[in-house]
Amino acid sequence: MKKKAMVLAVLLAMLCLTGCNSTPYSRTVIKQYIEEYWALQDYDLAEEAKATDISKNTWEAYDKKEDLHFNVYDDYHINADIVITTSRNVWSDYEYQLIQKNLEEMPEELTYTGDEGDSTFELHYSNLEELQKDCDALWSYYEFLNEKNCKVNISYQLIYDYPKPMMLDHELIDTSGTIGIDTQYQRAGYRSKEEIYDAARKNYFYFAYFYRIEDMMKNATEEDIKNVYDSNQSYAVVKVTEEGTEEVYDDLFVVYPKYGISYGEFYELLKKEGVEVEGTPESFTFQGLDGEVHLSYQETGTCVDENQIKEYTGISLSFDKENSNKKVTVAVDYNPFS
């Protein structure tokens, strides 16, 4: 309690000592921000800021060309985690207000999930055809906004909706990014709908081949497969015999064996070992050393590790995630398409 009181006292002292720093930036500075960051020339700006709280001042502005009211915020922050620091940040809700005014023009594929300080759109798809439509719609709306202001920079999330309820890690497939140039933070986003689609398509097949989802894999071209196995997280599989010798499966690769291998990859391994397997890579049953084993993305999980593989089958595998002893060959060096 004493510590909290001390921190509060220090913060109050900082507010008193830095009071001059928390006064609003001058109108000249705000005009410079509007003209440089948003490239506006024909606009109105309030004569003075409104203090919306102890650390924020708000300037009301109006873009005459677009008949658009927006706000410019002058934030003052004190951070007292370890060392007390202060910072100033000027930003605006211009994109938010522009989007709100033009929601009726937004394609039905897009859902706006942003707020005053965020211009993010969400799109959902369940196949490559829908993904292409999403990318086309996203780019079309970006171009529409960009015609109104060339400084517009938007963010997006492309979310894959698998038609079956499964325990799959969608971080491997869901794609996020930005479009346009963020001049405030000097970051360039994607420059075309083709770039957006290509990035999402790579994630789509990375996900498909990690889990061995047959409905998705059947649409892969040779280039798609090569992209998967050229990634830095694709590995050849090594079988370690009782004598300690190592046998590399020359046509079996796994993706990102951080926690072992996926059920689908294990399914392929069992087939190569001549084990009788009933089902599909998504849900299958086989006779293990101690009885029947059933694995399903819908019911039991997603991956099996080296210990489980040994327990189920007696097979010893090595993945050597650090790749230091060359027990695992990174697929880019051992690639059937190279």
C-alpha positions as CSV (number, residue, x, y, z in Angstrom):
1,M,0.0,0.0,0.0
2,K,2.9,2.4,0.9
3,K,4.5,1.5,-2.4
4,K,1.3,2.4,-4.4
5,A,1.0,5.6,-2.5
6,M,4.6,6.5,-3.2
7,V,4.1,5.8,-6.9
8,L,1.0,7.9,-6.9
9,A,2.8,10.8,-5.2
10,V,5.6,10.6,-7.8
11,L,3.2,10.6,-10.6
12,L,1.4,13.6,-9.2
13,A,4.8,15.3,-8.8
14,M,5.6,14.5,-12.4
15,L,2.3,16.0,-13.6
16,C,3.1,19.2,-11.7
17,L,6.7,19.4,-12.9
18,T,5.8,18.6,-16.5
19,G,2.6,20.6,-16.7
20,C,4.0,22.8,-19.4
21,N,4.7,19.7,-21.5
22,S,1.1,18.6,-21.3
23,T,-0.3,21.8,-22.7
24,P,-1.6,21.4,-26.3
25,Y,0.8,21.5,-29.2
26,S,0.4,24.8,-31.1
27,R,-2.1,25.1,-33.9
28,T,0.8,25.4,-36.3
29,V,2.1,22.0,-35.4
30,I,-1.3,20.4,-35.8
31,K,-1.7,22.1,-39.3
32,Q,1.7,20.7,-40.2
33,Y,0.6,17.2,-39.2
34,I,-2.6,17.4,-41.2
35,E,-0.9,18.7,-44.3
36,E,2.1,16.3,-44.2
37,Y,0.4,13.1,-42.9
38,W,-3.0,13.4,-44.7
39,A,-1.9,15.6,-47.6
40,L,-4.8,18.0,-47.0
41,Q,-4.8,21.5,-48.3
42,D,-8.4,22.6,-48.3
43,Y,-9.5,22.1,-44.7
44,D,-10.7,23.9,-41.6
45,L,-9.1,23.6,-38.2
46,A,-10.5,24.8,-34.8
47,E,-8.8,27.8,-33.3
48,E,-7.9,25.9,-30.2
49,A,-7.9,22.4,-28.7
50,K,-10.4,20.9,-26.3
51,A,-9.0,19.2,-23.2
52,T,-10.9,15.9,-23.3
53,D,-9.0,14.5,-20.3
54,I,-5.9,15.2,-18.2
55,S,-3.6,13.8,-20.9
56,K,-5.4,14.3,-24.2
57,N,-6.2,17.4,-26.2
58,T,-8.6,17.2,-29.2
59,W,-8.6,19.4,-32.3
60,E,-11.7,19.4,-34.5
61,A,-11.0,19.5,-38.2
62,Y,-12.9,19.4,-41.5
63,D,-11.9,18.1,-44.9
64,K,-13.8,20.3,-47.3
65,K,-13.1,18.1,-50.4
66,E,-14.7,15.1,-48.8
67,D,-17.2,17.0,-46.5
68,L,-15.7,15.1,-43.6
69,H,-15.4,16.0,-40.0
70,F,-12.6,14.4,-38.1
71,N,-10.4,14.9,-35.0
72,V,-6.7,15.2,-34.3
73,Y,-5.6,14.0,-30.9
74,D,-2.6,15.3,-29.0
75,D,-1.8,12.6,-26.4
76,Y,0.5,13.0,-23.4
77,H,1.6,9.9,-21.6
78,I,3.5,9.1,-18.4
79,N,5.0,5.6,-18.0
80,A,6.1,4.6,-14.5
81,D,6.9,0.9,-14.8
82,I,10.5,1.0,-13.8
83,V,11.9,4.4,-15.0
84,I,9.5,7.3,-15.3
85,T,9.2,8.4,-18.9
86,T,7.0,10.8,-20.8
87,S,5.9,10.8,-24.4
88,R,3.7,12.8,-26.9
89,N,1.7,11.4,-29.8
90,V,-0.3,13.2,-32.4
91,W,-2.8,11.0,-34.3
92,S,-6.2,11.3,-35.9
93,D,-9.4,9.4,-36.6
94,Y,-9.4,10.5,-40.2
95,E,-9.5,7.0,-41.7
96,Y,-12.2,5.9,-39.2
97,Q,-14.4,8.8,-40.1
98,L,-13.8,8.3,-43.8
99,I,-14.7,4.6,-43.6
100,Q,-17.8,5.4,-41.4
101,K,-19.0,7.8,-44.1
102,N,-18.6,5.3,-46.9
103,L,-19.8,2.1,-45.2
104,E,-22.5,1.7,-47.8
105,E,-19.8,1.4,-50.5
106,M,-18.0,-1.4,-48.7
107,P,-18.3,-4.8,-50.4
108,E,-20.3,-7.4,-48.5
109,E,-17.2,-9.6,-48.1
110,L,-15.7,-7.1,-45.7
111,T,-16.5,-6.4,-42.0
112,Y,-15.1,-3.3,-40.4
113,T,-13.7,-4.1,-37.0
114,G,-11.7,-1.0,-36.4
115,D,-12.2,2.0,-34.1
116,E,-11.0,5.6,-34.0
117,G,-7.3,4.5,-34.0
118,D,-7.5,1.4,-36.1
119,S,-8.7,0.7,-39.7
120,T,-8.9,-3.1,-39.7
121,F,-11.2,-5.2,-41.9
122,E,-12.1,-8.8,-41.4
123,L,-12.8,-11.3,-44.2
124,H,-13.8,-14.9,-44.0
125,Y,-13.3,-17.7,-46.6
126,S,-13.6,-21.5,-46.7
127,N,-11.9,-22.2,-50.1
128,L,-9.6,-20.7,-52.6
129,E,-12.4,-19.3,-54.8
130,E,-13.7,-17.4,-51.8
131,L,-10.2,-16.3,-50.9
132,Q,-9.8,-14.8,-54.3
133,K,-13.1,-13.0,-54.1
134,D,-12.1,-11.6,-50.6
135,C,-8.8,-10.3,-52.0
136,D,-10.5,-8.7,-55.0
137,A,-13.1,-7.0,-52.7
138,L,-10.5,-5.8,-50.2
139,W,-8.4,-4.3,-52.9
140,S,-11.3,-2.7,-54.6
141,Y,-12.4,-1.0,-51.4
142,Y,-8.9,0.1,-50.7
143,E,-8.7,1.7,-54.1
144,F,-12.0,3.5,-53.5
145,L,-10.7,4.9,-50.2
146,N,-7.3,5.8,-51.8
147,E,-9.0,7.9,-54.5
148,K,-10.5,10.0,-51.7
149,N,-7.2,10.3,-49.9
150,C,-3.9,8.9,-51.2
151,K,-2.6,8.6,-47.6
152,V,-5.1,5.9,-46.5
153,N,-3.5,2.9,-45.0
154,I,-5.7,0.0,-43.9
155,S,-5.2,-3.3,-42.1
156,Y,-6.9,-6.7,-42.7
157,Q,-7.4,-10.2,-41.4
158,L,-8.2,-13.1,-43.7
159,I,-9.7,-15.8,-41.6
160,Y,-10.2,-19.4,-42.7
161,D,-13.4,-21.1,-41.8
162,Y,-13.0,-24.8,-41.9
163,P,-16.3,-26.5,-42.5
164,K,-15.8,-29.1,-39.8
165,P,-15.3,-28.4,-36.1
166,M,-11.6,-29.4,-35.5
167,M,-8.9,-28.6,-32.9
168,L,-6.6,-27.0,-35.5
169,D,-4.3,-24.0,-34.9
170,H,-5.6,-21.3,-37.2
171,E,-2.5,-19.1,-36.5
172,L,-0.9,-21.2,-39.2
173,I,-3.4,-20.1,-41.9
174,D,-5.1,-16.9,-40.8
175,T,-3.4,-14.0,-42.6
176,S,-3.1,-10.4,-41.5
177,G,-1.4,-7.4,-43.2
178,T,-1.6,-3.8,-44.3
179,I,-2.3,-2.1,-47.6
180,G,-0.7,1.2,-48.5
181,I,2.1,3.2,-46.9
182,D,1.9,4.1,-43.3
183,T,3.9,7.3,-43.4
184,Q,3.7,7.9,-39.6
185,Y,5.6,4.7,-38.9
186,Q,7.4,4.4,-42.3
187,R,5.9,1.0,-43.1
188,A,4.9,-0.2,-46.5
189,G,2.1,-2.7,-46.9
190,Y,1.0,-4.8,-49.9
191,R,1.0,-3.0,-53.2
192,S,-1.5,-5.2,-55.1
193,K,-4.3,-7.7,-54.7
194,E,-2.0,-10.4,-56.2
195,E,0.5,-9.9,-53.3
196,I,-2.3,-10.2,-50.8
197,Y,-3.7,-13.4,-52.4
198,D,-0.2,-15.0,-52.8
199,A,0.6,-14.5,-49.1
200,A,-2.7,-16.0,-48.0
201,R,-2.4,-18.9,-50.5
202,K,1.0,-19.9,-49.1
203,N,-0.5,-20.0,-45.6
204,Y,-3.4,-22.0,-46.9
205,F,-1.2,-24.8,-48.2
206,Y,1.2,-24.6,-45.3
207,F,-1.8,-25.3,-43.1
208,A,-3.1,-28.0,-45.4
209,Y,0.2,-29.9,-45.6
210,F,0.8,-29.6,-41.8
211,Y,-2.5,-31.2,-41.0
212,R,-2.7,-33.2,-44.2
213,I,-6.2,-32.0,-45.0
214,E,-7.0,-33.9,-48.2
215,D,-9.8,-31.6,-49.4
216,M,-7.3,-28.7,-49.3
217,M,-4.2,-30.5,-50.6
218,K,-6.0,-31.7,-53.8
219,N,-6.0,-28.1,-55.1
220,A,-2.2,-27.6,-54.7
221,T,0.0,-27.0,-57.7
222,E,3.6,-28.1,-57.9
223,E,4.6,-24.6,-57.1
224,D,2.3,-24.6,-54.0
225,I,3.9,-27.8,-52.7
226,K,7.4,-26.5,-53.4
227,N,6.6,-23.3,-51.4
228,V,5.6,-25.5,-48.4
229,Y,8.8,-27.6,-48.5
230,D,11.0,-24.7,-49.2
231,S,10.0,-23.0,-46.0
232,N,12.5,-22.9,-43.1
233,Q,10.2,-25.0,-40.9
234,S,9.8,-28.1,-43.2
235,Y,11.8,-31.2,-42.3
236,A,12.6,-34.6,-43.6
237,V,11.7,-37.5,-41.3
238,V,14.4,-39.8,-39.9
239,K,13.8,-43.3,-38.5
240,V,16.3,-44.5,-36.0
241,T,16.8,-48.3,-35.9
242,E,17.5,-50.4,-32.8
243,E,21.1,-50.6,-34.0
244,G,21.3,-46.8,-34.0
245,T,21.4,-46.4,-37.7
246,E,19.3,-43.7,-39.4
247,E,17.0,-44.0,-42.3
248,V,15.6,-40.9,-44.0
249,Y,12.2,-41.3,-45.6
250,D,12.9,-40.1,-49.1
251,D,9.4,-38.9,-49.8
252,L,7.9,-38.0,-46.5
253,F,8.3,-34.5,-45.0
254,V,6.8,-32.8,-42.0
255,V,6.0,-29.2,-41.4
256,Y,7.1,-27.4,-38.1
257,P,7.6,-30.5,-35.8
258,K,7.7,-28.3,-32.7
259,Y,5.5,-30.6,-30.7
260,G,6.1,-33.8,-32.7
261,I,4.1,-34.3,-35.9
262,S,0.4,-33.8,-36.8
263,Y,-2.0,-36.7,-36.9
264,G,-2.1,-36.4,-40.7
265,E,1.7,-36.7,-40.9
266,F,1.6,-39.6,-38.5
267,Y,-1.1,-41.3,-40.7
268,E,1.3,-41.1,-43.7
269,L,4.2,-42.5,-41.6
270,L,2.1,-45.5,-40.5
271,K,1.1,-46.3,-44.1
272,K,4.8,-46.2,-45.1
273,E,5.6,-48.6,-42.3
274,G,3.0,-51.0,-43.6
275,V,0.6,-50.5,-40.6
276,E,-3.0,-51.2,-41.5
277,V,-4.9,-47.9,-40.9
278,E,-8.6,-47.3,-41.2
279,G,-9.9,-43.8,-41.9
280,T,-8.4,-40.6,-43.3
281,P,-5.6,-38.4,-42.1
282,E,-8.2,-36.3,-40.2
283,S,-9.6,-39.3,-38.2
284,F,-8.2,-42.8,-38.2
285,T,-7.7,-46.0,-36.2
286,F,-4.9,-48.5,-36.1
287,Q,-3.7,-51.4,-34.0
288,G,-0.9,-50.2,-31.7
289,L,1.4,-52.2,-29.5
290,D,-1.0,-52.1,-26.5
291,G,-4.3,-52.2,-28.4
292,E,-6.4,-50.1,-30.7
293,V,-5.5,-46.4,-31.1
294,H,-7.9,-43.8,-32.4
295,L,-6.8,-40.3,-33.3
296,S,-9.1,-37.6,-34.6
297,Y,-8.8,-33.8,-35.1
298,Q,-12.4,-33.6,-34.0
299,E,-12.1,-35.6,-30.8
300,T,-8.5,-36.1,-29.4
301,G,-6.2,-33.3,-30.5
302,T,-3.8,-32.5,-33.3
303,C,-0.3,-33.9,-32.8
304,V,1.7,-36.8,-31.5
305,D,5.2,-36.4,-30.1
306,E,8.2,-38.7,-30.3
307,N,7.3,-40.5,-27.0
308,Q,3.7,-41.2,-28.1
309,I,5.0,-42.5,-31.5
310,K,7.4,-44.9,-29.6
311,E,4.6,-46.0,-27.3
312,Y,2.1,-46.6,-30.0
313,T,4.3,-48.3,-32.6
314,G,7.8,-48.9,-31.2
315,I,9.2,-46.6,-34.0
316,S,11.9,-44.1,-32.9
317,L,12.0,-40.9,-34.8
318,S,14.4,-38.0,-34.6
319,F,13.6,-34.4,-35.5
320,D,16.6,-32.6,-34.1
321,K,14.9,-29.2,-34.2
322,E,18.2,-27.4,-33.9
323,N,19.4,-29.4,-37.0
324,S,22.9,-29.5,-35.4
325,N,23.7,-33.2,-36.0
326,K,22.1,-33.3,-39.4
327,K,19.7,-36.0,-38.2
328,V,17.0,-33.9,-39.8
329,T,17.5,-32.4,-43.3
330,V,15.7,-29.2,-43.8
331,A,13.4,-29.6,-46.8
332,V,15.0,-26.8,-48.7
333,D,18.1,-28.9,-48.9
334,Y,16.3,-32.1,-49.5
335,N,13.4,-31.3,-51.8
336,P,11.7,-33.6,-54.3
337,F,10.9,-30.5,-56.5
338,S,14.4,-28.9,-56.5
